[in-house]
Amino acid sequence: MAIPVAVRVQKRRDALRRAGLRPVQLWVPDTKKPGFAAECRRQSELAAQADRADVELMDFMEDVLSDADGWTA
C-alpha cells in the first residue's frame, strides 16, 4: 500500500527541520498583474539613470570592459 502524501510531506519537513532548516513564506510580485511590465521598465530606467549619473561606476565599467576586450560568451 502506498504511503499517503500527507505522511510523505511531513516526513520530508521533519527531515529538513532536523537538518537545521525552517520553512518560510515568500511573497513575490504578481507577474500577471496589469501594469507589471510597465512598472519593471519604469524601475529599470530609474536604475539606469542613476548608474549613468555615477561617474565612478561608469569609469569602473569602462576599465572592466577594456580588460575584457575580445572576450565573448
Residue pairs with C-beta under 8 A, 6 or more apart in sequence:
13 23
16 23
29 36
30 36
51 57
51 58
52 58
